[in-house]
Amino acid sequence: MMKNNTVALSDLLQVFNLVTTQGSKTEGNYEYQGITAWHDFDGYTCFLGYKDLTLTLLFHGRYTFDFEQQETLDVFLSKVNKLLLVKT
């Protein structure tokens, strides 16, 4: 597991919102352009997933990345940046 503060929490929340509003819903998860999004039963903890990566958005503004391959993180962050560019 890796904690990473190189991405703004507000940007990650924007991506979560984009995936859940623009993505297709299957079995409680949303998927948009290869990124999945879901949350726990009370909505306090949100998750973004991509391949072997899980990003956990925690209450009180913290987040953590859990991934197997560094390349997965790099591709995920690239996808996040592209989604943010389209949104603005």
N, C-alpha and C positions, 0 to 999 in steps of 0.2 A: 504494500500500500504506500502511496506517496501523497503527501500534501503539497499542493501547488498553488501559489498565489500569483501566478503570472497572468491569469485571466480574471477580469473583473466579475464579481458575483452578479452584478446587474446584467452583464452580457450573457452569462450562463442562464440566468432566469429568463431572459428574452428568448433564448434558444429553446428552453423548456416550454415556454408559452407558444412559440411558433410551432414546435413539433406537436403539441397537444391541440392546437387550433387548426393547423393545416394538414396534419397527418391523418392516416387511416387508423381506426381503432380496432384492435383485435384482442380479445380476452383481457380487457382492462389495460392493455398497453397501447401506446400510440407509436406509429412509425412514420418518419418523414425523411426522405433522402438518406436512408441507411442508418439513421439515428433513432433509437427508441427512447420513449419517455414513460415514466410511471411514478406513482407515489404510494406511500403507505396508507393504511386505512383512515388515518385522521388527517392526512394531507400535510403534516408538519415536515416530513422528510420526502424529498423528491429525488428522482434518479434519472440520469441520462445514460444510455448504453450504446456502445459501438463495438462490434466484434468481441474481443476479450477485455474490453474496458468498461468499467462502471464508475460513473461520477455520482457521488452522493452529495446532495445539497442539503445541509443540515440547518436546523433552526438556529437562530442567532447569527446567521451570516457566515458560517464556515462551510467549507466543502473539501472533499477528499477525492482523489483519483485512485482507483485500483485497477491495475492492468498487468498483462503478461509481457507484452512486447513494447519497447520504446516507440517503434514505428507506428503502432496502433495509436498511441497518444498523439504523435505528430500529425497523423492523418485526421484524427478526431478534431484537434485544434484547428487544422486547416479548414475542415468542414464547418466548424463553428464560425470561423472568421468569414467564410463565404456566405453563410446564412445571415450573418449580421450585416454584411455589405448590401445584400439584396433587400433586407428589411428597411434600411435607412434611406 
